């Protein structure tokens, strides 16, 4: 996809070739290859990609399904109420109504129906997780 190429070519291909690539003899040339979420797992299993840059949600699936390991993370800076927070972890929240006295621990969720929300929920069918 041309838009992805233009957005990330300077950051990845050009920068990595000019810096990390020069540490090898002969120097390495990095190349940007846009892939779809659906094909990333397949390409990783066939060793057609050496590393990938993705959202935390996609990485979580790749870690569960393909044993992907993190190399680096982007630190997102967010401001809330005049304070800047540096976010380098991916997380979520499990909550119930304050009046619910039956769910107080993760173990209490066993056998319960769980609702999921958020922008990445539509990707859940692509993340099957470990088979055990």
N, C-alpha and C positions, 0 to 999 in steps of 0.2 A: 504494500500500500504506500503510495507516494507521500501522503501526509505523515505517516509514521516515520518514513525514511528521512524526510526533511527535519522532523522534530528531533530525532535522536542520532542522526549521523554525526553531527559535530560532537555531541556529548560522548558517544561511544566509539564509533569507528575512528574518527580523526584523532580524538584525544588519546584513546588507548593505544593507537598505532604510534603516535608521537611520544608517548611516555613509556608505558609498560612494554610495548612492542620493541623498543630500542634496546631493551635489556637482554635480548636473545641474539644468538648468532647462528644463522642469519636472522635479522629483525623480523618480527611477526607483523602481519598485516591483518587488522581486525575488519570484519565486515558485518554490517547490520542486515539481519534477515527477519523481516516481520512474519510472524506465524500466528495462526488463530489459536484461541484457547483450546479448541477441540483437537488440534493437531500437535500442540506442544508436548503432551505426554508421549505420544507416538514417536515424535522426533527425538525426544530425550532417550527413550528406550532403544532406538536404533542408533544412538550416539551421533545424530546429525546436528546437534547443537553442543557447543562446549560450555556455555553458560547462558543464563537468561536473566532479563530484567523484567520484573512483573510487580503487580500489586501484592500486598500481603495475603489477600484471600487466595490468589492463584498460587502463590508460593506454598501456602498451607496445604493445598491439594497436592502439589508436586512433592512436597516433603512426605506426605502420607502415602502416596501411590508409587513414587519413584525414588524415595530416600534422598531427595535433593537436600543439599546442605547450604546454609546461608554463607555468603562471602562478606558482604557489606550491607549496610542498610542506609537508607536516606533518613535523615532526621528532619521531620516536618516540624515547623515552628507555627504554633497557633497562639493567638492572643485571646484571653478571656478575662474580663473585668480588670483590664489594665496590666495583667501579668502575662508574660510570654512563656509558654511551655514548649519544651523540646520533646517531641514524641518519636521514639525509636522502636516501639513495640506495637504489635497488633493485638487487639483484645476485644472483648465483648462483655456484656452485662447480662446476668440472669436475675430477673426480679419477679416478685409476686405482689399482689395487693397487700397492703399493710395489715388488713384484717384476716389474711390467710394464715392460719395457725398450723397447717399440715405440711408446709414445705419450708424447712429451715436449713437444710443441708443438701448437697448434691445427691446424696443417697436417697433423699426423700423424693427425687424426681423419677425413680424407677417405677415403671408402669403408668406414668402420667402422660397426658397429651401435652406436647410442647409446641408453642407457636414461635415462629422465627420471623424477624423483621429486619429491614435495612436494605440498602441499595444492592448488596451482593447476594442476597437470597436467591435471585434468579439463576445464579451460577451453581447452586448446590447440587443439581443432578450430575455435574461434571466431576464432583469430588466424592468419590465413593468411600474413601478412608481405608484403613487396614481391614483385611478380611476377617481377622479374629475378633 
